């Protein structure tokens, strides 16, 4: 109970030395890994980000974990993220495994209630993204898409459901 507020000066010095070193190592690895590692996140990217943060905290606060162990975990997590991303780009089955499918939630000024319910998107969220885009009416949006990272994209002029921009998106069934 006596170590709740202060353990030792050695502990403070270790934390003061290890934290900046682990932080710099993580930043270097992230820069080497490239922009993809820091891009908008899907569920897979979020898991890697949380794991990196957890590793950083463990290395900086747990005296039983050496800096080199933490650096190796950083390397492995980023390597795995890179490999999975590479495989996702080159193999559709891997891509479908790690990424969700975008979903059309508004088309030609009409909310697609069934898809919105399935994706757990509310009307208020749709109206908020329309306001962010400077639109004053739902009818001004030809399409609103729930992206794989959870963001909403507004397309003012979408054309038809078979346009290139809407390919690969969950859509309502076409009715003649």
N, C-alpha and C positions, 0 to 999 in steps of 0.2 A: 504494500500500500504506500510505502514511502517513495516509490519511483513514479508516482502519478504526474508530478509537475517537473521533476528534474531527475535524470538518471546519472549523468556524469558529464564532465567537460569533454571527455573522449568521445562520447556519443554526439555532442554538439559539433565538435571538430570534424568527425567522420561525416556527419550529415552535410556540413558546410563544404566539404571537399567533394564528396561523392555526388551530391545533387547537381552541381554545375557540370561535372564531367559526364554524368549519365545524360543530362539534358543535351549537351553538345553532341554526344554520340548519337542520340536519337535524331537530332536535327540533321546531322551529316547523313545518316542512313536514309532519312526521308527525302533529302535533296537528291541523293544518288538514285533512289527508287523512282523519282520523277513525279510529274503532276498527277498521275492516276491515283497514287496513294493518298493524295490530299484533295481529291475531287469530291463533288457532291456524293453523298453516301447512299448506298443501298444497304440492305441488312448485313450482307457479308462485310462490307467496308466498315460498318459501325462496330461489328464484333472485333475486327482487327484493331480499330482505334481504341476501343475500351481495353483490349488486352495490352496494347502498348502503354496506355495510361496506368493500368494496374501494375505492369512490370516496372515502370518508372517509379511508382510509389513504393513498390516492394524493395527495389534496389536502394532507394534513398533512405528508407526507414528501417529495414530489416538488417541487422548486423550480421546475420548468418548468410546473406546473399552477397557474393563478391561482385564488384563492378563488371568483371569480365563475363560472369554468368548472365548478368542483365543485358550486357551488350550482345551476347550470343542469342539471347531470347529476342531482342529487337531485330537482329539479323534474320533469325528464323521466321518470325512473324511477317516481316516485310517480304522475305523471299517467298513464303507461302502465298501471300496476297498477290505478289507479282505472278507467280506460277498459275494460280487460279484465274487471275485476270487474263493472262495469256491464253490459257485453255478456253476461257469463256469467249474470247474473240475468235478463236479458231475452230471451236466445236459448239454447235447450237445446243446440244444436250447439256453441256456444262453450263452454258449461258443460262438456260432455263432453270437449272438447278440452283444457281446462286443469285439470279436476279428475277424480280417479279416482272409481269407484263404491264405496260402502260394501259390505262383504261380511259375510254371516252366517256365522260360524265355529262357533257352538254353537246348537243348537235343541232345546228340550225336554230339556235335560240330556245331549245327545249331541253329541260333537265331529263336525264335518263335515270329515272327513279330506281329501277331494278339494279342497275350497275352501281349507282350511288349507295344503295343499301348494302350491296355485297362488299363494296370497298370502304364502307363506313365514312362516307363523305356527306356533310350536311349542306343544306341550301345556304346557310350563313357563310360557310367556307367558300362556296362558289361566288356569292355576292362580294365577299371580301377581295377575292382575286380580281374580280371584274373592276371593283373600285380602284385597286392598285394599278390597273392598266388604263385607268381614266375612262372607263365605259360607264354609261349611266343606265343601260338597259341590258337585260339578258339577251334580247334579240340582236344586239350589236355583236355578239360572239357567235361565230359559226361553229366553234368547237372549244371545249375546255377538256384538257387531258390531265388525268392523274398520272404523273411520271413515276418511274421506278424508285426514285429517291423520296417520294411522298409529296413533292411540290406539284403545284397546279400550273399548267401552261394554257394561256388563252390565245386562240387563233381567230383573228377577225374574219378572214376569208378562207374557208377550208376547202371549198370545192365539194366533191362528192366523197363518199365513204371509202372509195377505192384509191384516193390520191396517195402519192408516195409518202407524204408526211404522216398519214394515218395508217400506214402499213405496220403490221405487227401489234396493233393496239386492240384490246378487247372492245368489241363494238356490239351494238344490238343486231339481231338478225335482220337481213334486208327483206323488205316486203315490197315486191314488184313495183 
